[in-house]
Amino acid sequence: MDITTVLTSPNPYRSRTLTVETDRESSVAYLRDARGAVRGAVWLANHRPAPDVADPARIGAGLPPVLPANATARPAGTPPLDAAVLSVLWFEEGDGVALFENGELLAVIPSWADMDRGMPGYARDAVGESPFAWPLAEAMEGLSSRVAQARAHWRWREAAGSRASFQQSVMGHLDGRVGPPGRYWEIGGDGLPVLGVTERPATAARDHTILSTVGMSCQRMPGAELYDTACRVELAVATRRDPRTVTRLFAWLGRYPWRSVTWLGHGHTARWLREAGVFPLGREYQGVLMLSEAPKFPDTSGFPDMSGFAFGGEPVRWLWLFPLTEAELRFTAEQGHAALTARLAVRHRG
């Protein structure tokens, strides 16, 4: 029997897509990445009386599973899903999604769903744990807050003046931490997250410019909550180079977490994979190291403390970007970022 797509919904960052598919006997929801690979899935409903046991041949044929009678709260089956009464709510990070039917929560595919590891999504009509769905009711203690958080986030996004208010808050915080602003650039073009760069020019006490992103911390980074790390970040650079050139670093990394569905944190490195020889901080470099606690080099007063700003009830961490040569990238991969700090200090004195 042919499979029909009932609904297709890309996330706001264009990195994941939810599809609801049916063959009229059952329906399933898939969470796919930008290349079409399935990252998560959950059975939604049987549309005929449930059998006593599951039919493995359906799975082998690529058809949606039909759950057995002991695994569904509606063993008699339900009518086929109607796209007109389905709605989608993406999590703030874009890596998880909730599906509603007539306003009632039908299923959730969280970021940690992984069919290869036997971890499907959660379905309203699932009973007990099966390879295709876990019961939604038993997970609502944790999932209800995530759904509420997602709904609040997108309502805030749609509210008039929300972006301007956030921008003013970040800029005001940096005024007190780094000094008065210079120029401001919008980067990244259309789409989310919306990013800007604020310039804090050199002063009598500081011979370099400090640049910071404005906009990354509007949304939590995918996957960060699973680790003991900040879920909201902004990026910063201290430089004596032309700030307009250096902003290319932020255009490169500012949307990376949501486009690649990952997170950036203290000690992470990133390799420049664009045009060779045009790295914004110098031709000799091939990537960056990110540090939330920048080293205090012997001949300087250190980098300014950017802490103290919060959004969505969570602290925002600034990650300082330091350029790395090819050899330093390899050294960091082998020895860790802490071992590189002394080398950075020697280079800075030079």
C-alpha positions as a printed Julia matrix, in Angstrom:
350×3 Matrix{Float64}:
   0.0    0.0    0.0
   1.29   3.48  -0.8
   2.54   5.74   1.98
   0.98   9.21   2.11
   2.54  12.25   3.76
  -0.09  13.89   5.94
   2.01  16.79   7.24
   5.44  18.34   6.71
   6.87  20.98   9.07
  10.48  22.26   8.99
  11.85  23.8   12.17
  12.58  27.56  12.25
  16.3   26.92  11.69
  15.8   24.64   8.66
  17.87  21.89  10.29
  15.12  19.38  11.15
  11.8   18.47   9.52
   8.81  16.69  11.01
   6.78  14.51   8.68
   3.63  12.56   9.51
   3.13   9.57   7.21
   0.41   6.93   6.85
  -0.54   3.94   4.75
  -4.14   4.09   6.05
  -3.46   1.21   8.45
  -1.3    3.21  10.84
   0.5    6.55  11.11
   3.97   7.5   12.29
   5.91  10.76  12.77
   9.53  11.1   11.66
  12.08  13.7   12.69
  14.57  14.05   9.83
  17.76  16.06   9.46
  18.58  18.4    6.58
  19.8   15.46   4.5
  16.65  13.44   5.05
  18.08  10.93   7.52
  15.7    9.86  10.31
  16.84  11.21  13.71
  13.78  10.26  15.7
  10.39   8.63  15.19
   7.21   7.69  17.01
   4.12   5.64  16.21
   0.97   7.74  16.39
  -2.07   5.54  15.8
  -3.5    2.34  14.37
  -6.33   2.88  11.88
  -7.66  -0.68  12.05
  -8.24  -3.16  14.87
  -4.95  -4.02  16.52
  -3.52  -7.51  15.99
  -2.48  -9.74  18.87
   1.19  -9.4   17.89
   3.17  -6.95  15.78
   3.93  -7.83  12.18
   7.71  -7.52  11.63
   7.19  -7.83   7.86
   5.67  -4.35   7.8
   8.83  -2.86   9.22
  10.95  -4.82   6.8
   8.84  -3.42   3.96
   9.31   0.15   5.18
   5.67   0.52   6.27
   4.51   2.28   9.46
   4.21  -0.17  12.36
   0.82  -1.42  13.56
   1.04  -1.82  17.32
  -0.46  -4.94  18.94
  -3.54  -4.67  21.15
  -1.57  -4.67  24.42
   0.51  -1.68  23.29
  -2.23   0.8   22.38
  -4.92   2.53  24.42
  -7.25   2.32  21.4
  -7.09  -1.27  20.19
 -10.15  -0.78  17.96
  -8.19   1.79  15.94
  -8.88   5.44  15.14
  -9.87   7.31  11.98
  -6.99   8.44   9.74
  -5.25  11.61  10.89
  -6.54  14.85   9.38
  -3.88  17.45   8.56
  -6.44  20.22   9.15
  -6.56  19.47  12.88
  -2.84  18.79  13.39
  -0.47  21.48  14.64
   3.25  21.51  15.42
   5.25  23.18  18.19
   9.02  23.11  17.84
  11.2   23.23  20.91
  13.21  26.42  21.32
  16.41  24.61  20.31
  14.83  23.18  17.14
  15.91  19.61  17.95
  12.64  18.39  19.43
   8.99  18.79  18.5
   5.47  18.36  19.84
   2.5   17.32  17.68
  -1.07  18.27  18.58
  -4.45  16.99  17.37
  -7.32  19.42  17.89
  -5.15  21.19  20.46
  -4.49  17.99  22.45
  -0.92  16.76  22.73
  -0.65  13.72  20.46
   3.07  12.99  20.5
   6.49  14.37  21.37
   9.8   13.54  19.73
  12.48  14.96  22.06
  16.07  15.62  21.11
  17.25  12.42  22.78
  14.97  10.14  20.74
  17.07   7.63  18.81
  15.49   4.61  17.1
  18.85   2.88  16.68
  19.24   2.9   20.47
  15.68   1.77  21.1
  14.52   5.22  22.2
  11.4    6.29  20.24
   9.28   9.35  20.92
   6.26   9.55  23.21
   2.7    8.96  21.97
  -0.64   9.72  23.62
  -2.11   6.33  22.72
   0.93   4.19  23.55
   0.68   1.72  26.42
   3.92   0.47  27.94
   7.28   0.8   26.22
   7.66  -0.61  22.73
  10.36  -0.1   20.09
   7.99   2.29  18.31
   6.5    4.48  21.05
   6.69   5.21  24.76
   3.61   6.36  26.71
   3.27  10.13  26.75
   1.3   10.28  30.01
   4.16   8.75  31.98
   6.61  11.37  30.7
   4.48  14.48  31.09
   6.12  15.53  34.35
   9.24  16.39  32.39
   7.8   17.08  28.96
   5.02  19.45  30.01
   7.54  22.07  31.12
   9.42  21.72  27.83
   6.23  22.21  25.84
   5.28  25.25  27.94
   8.77  26.69  27.53
   8.59  26.24  23.76
   5.18  27.89  23.54
   6.38  30.85  25.65
   9.5   31.27  23.54
   7.72  31.47  20.2
   5.06  33.78  21.63
   7.87  36.07  22.79
   9.4   35.91  19.32
   6.15  37.0   17.71
   5.51  39.85  20.14
   6.08  43.36  18.81
   9.35  44.87  19.95
  10.75  41.66  21.45
  13.93  41.69  19.41
  14.59  45.38  20.02
  14.07  44.92  23.75
  16.5   42.0   23.86
  19.07  43.91  21.81
  18.89  46.89  24.15
  19.33  44.62  27.17
  22.48  43.01  25.76
  23.93  46.32  24.63
  23.25  47.9   28.01
  24.96  45.01  29.77
  28.04  45.36  27.54
  28.11  49.12  28.08
  28.78  48.47  31.75
  31.22  45.61  31.19
  33.24  46.67  28.13
  32.63  50.35  27.57
  30.64  52.51  25.15
  29.62  51.08  21.78
  30.88  51.94  18.34
  29.35  50.52  15.19
  26.74  47.78  14.92
  26.31  45.32  12.06
  23.55  42.91  11.13
  24.99  39.62   9.87
  23.69  36.32   8.61
  20.9   37.48   6.31
  17.4   36.03   6.6
  16.42  33.25   8.96
  17.01  32.43  12.61
  18.75  33.16  14.77
  18.84  36.86  13.9
  22.39  38.03  14.6
  24.15  41.33  15.05
  27.66  42.36  16.05
  28.45  45.2   18.43
  31.81  46.96  18.32
  33.5   48.29  21.45
  36.4   50.44  20.16
  39.85  50.74  21.69
  40.19  53.18  24.58
  43.02  54.95  26.39
  43.24  51.93  28.66
  42.81  49.31  25.93
  44.61  49.21  22.59
  42.26  46.72  20.96
  38.63  46.51  19.85
  36.21  44.06  21.41
  33.48  42.59  19.23
  30.51  40.58  20.46
  27.57  38.85  18.86
  24.08  39.98  19.82
  21.35  37.42  19.29
  22.73  33.93  19.87
  21.48  33.77  23.44
  17.89  34.44  22.31
  17.55  30.69  21.93
  19.03  27.73  23.78
  21.59  25.64  21.93
  20.61  22.1   20.86
  21.94  19.35  23.11
  23.58  21.64  25.66
  21.1   20.7   28.4
  22.42  17.14  28.35
  25.81  18.4   29.58
  26.95  20.51  32.5
  27.35  23.62  30.39
  25.65  26.89  29.49
  22.66  26.57  27.18
  22.87  30.2   26.06
  26.01  31.84  24.68
  27.35  34.81  22.78
  30.75  34.98  21.05
  33.43  37.62  21.58
  36.76  38.57  19.99
  39.49  40.99  21.07
  41.37  42.25  18.02
  43.52  44.99  16.51
  42.44  44.04  12.99
  39.73  45.66  10.9
  36.51  44.82  12.79
  34.55  44.53   9.55
  36.79  41.65   8.5
  36.71  39.96  11.9
  32.9   39.85  11.88
  33.2   37.05   9.32
  34.03  34.8   12.28
  30.61  35.47  13.72
  28.89  34.96  10.37
  30.67  31.58  10.28
  29.94  30.39  13.84
  26.95  32.43  15.01
  24.32  30.1   13.53
  26.38  26.93  13.67
  24.67  25.37  16.74
  21.19  25.53  15.21
  22.21  24.7   11.66
  24.28  21.68  12.78
  22.09  20.81  15.81
  24.89  20.92  18.36
  26.35  23.28  20.96
  29.42  25.42  21.47
  31.22  25.53  24.81
  34.38  26.19  26.77
  37.35  24.36  25.26
  35.72  23.64  21.92
  37.62  24.2   18.69
  36.34  24.88  15.18
  38.27  24.46  11.95
  37.94  27.01   9.15
  36.75  25.07   6.11
  36.16  28.02   3.81
  38.6   29.61   1.37
  42.2   28.8    2.26
  44.38  31.73   3.23
  41.57  34.16   4.08
  41.0   33.42   7.76
  39.7   36.68   9.3
  42.33  36.82  12.07
  45.34  36.14   9.82
  46.41  33.85   7.01
  48.56  31.74   9.31
  45.52  30.51  11.27
  43.15  27.66  10.47
  40.57  27.76  13.23
  39.61  28.97  16.69
  39.58  27.89  20.31
  36.6   28.97  22.45
  37.18  29.86  26.09
  34.62  31.15  28.57
  37.37  32.1   31.0
  39.97  33.86  28.89
  43.56  33.5   30.15
  45.08  36.54  31.87
  48.22  37.11  29.86
  51.21  38.44  31.87
  51.47  41.76  30.02
  47.77  42.69  30.12
  45.04  43.3   32.66
  43.13  40.38  31.21
  39.9   40.25  29.28
  36.8   41.97  30.66
  34.38  39.93  32.71
  31.25  39.65  30.56
  29.18  37.66  33.07
  26.02  38.84  34.76
  23.54  38.79  31.88
  20.64  36.33  31.78
  17.82  35.55  29.4
  14.87  33.21  29.79
  15.85  32.69  33.42
  19.25  31.27  32.42
  22.73  32.81  32.54
  24.4   33.76  29.26
  28.05  32.79  28.82
  30.4   34.68  26.51
  32.88  32.49  24.61
  36.11  34.23  23.59
  37.53  33.15  20.23
  41.3   32.67  19.91
  42.88  31.93  16.51
  44.8   28.66  16.16
  47.34  27.5   13.62
  47.09  24.06  12.07
  49.72  22.78  14.53
  47.81  24.27  17.47
  44.57  22.66  16.34
  46.31  19.28  16.28
  47.98  19.96  19.64
  44.64  20.85  21.24
  42.99  17.73  19.82
  45.77  15.59  21.33
  46.53  17.38  24.6
  43.36  19.34  25.42
  42.64  23.04  25.54
  44.18  23.59  29.0
  47.61  22.58  27.69
  47.39  25.27  25.02
  46.95  28.22  27.39
  50.71  28.67  28.0
  51.33  28.69  24.26
  48.7   31.38  23.78
  50.39  33.5   26.45
  53.77  33.2   24.73
  52.27  34.16  21.38
  50.45  37.13  22.91
  53.71  38.54  24.35
  55.08  38.36  20.85
